[in-house]
């Protein structure tokens, strides 16, 4: 008797019941399960070292719940970003082990225990998440929750923007102990350049939509960061705390996730 659906398909091919093309189609369909509406990437953990992250904005609570259940079949903890409080209330009744950060708009869901607070995470390397002002905090916390999900230790350094440059100078010794920096800033977004000149590590700059009219919803901050003259600055999308945190986590962990 066949031990798996794939073996059964191969036996059908060997016996001439299905063609080579049909065999390929059925194996592909089996490898990428879908209910017609949702097709979670269950193989992403194997390919990239981390499972699929659920982007919650615009999704129904039912869709998020179904994808979460499927992903938890392949890994112990998943991350949901841009989730609404009313969705969290429903999901917390379904999944007993969760961590919700209302400012970051993230929900982490585990199979076995409540996910760790970022302050509790320990790793060989630390990422500093730095904000220009406290209005940038929600984006910074999204980055920090992402890094905690990746099991990377973080240090949050807030409100050290260029309007008071002495504030940054006092934290330079702390920053130099970190492997990667995530710098979150709005307005004119000058902080990444000022920060990068003090450290010998990558700086992931995250522009925010914080600012008055000419900030153009973060476009001015994005262009400022893209034009940084500091060679160790690279930039992600506007308000993309998740993306900044994820890239920083990959750098901090090196190739460990693929070993």
Secondary structure, 3 states (H helix, E strand, C coil): CCCCHHHHHHHHHHCCCCCHHHHHHHHHHHHCCCCCCCCCCCCHHHHHCCCCCEECCCCCHHHHHHHHHHHCCCCCEEEEECCCHHHHHHHHHHCCEEEEECCCCEEEEECCCCCCCHHHCCCCCEEEEEECCHHHHHHHHHHHHHHHHCCCEEEEECCCCHHHHHHHHCCHHHHCCCCEEEEEECCCCCHHHHHHCCCCCEEEEEECCCCCHHHHHHHHHHHHHHCCCCCCEEEECCCCHHHHHHHHHHHHHCCHHHC
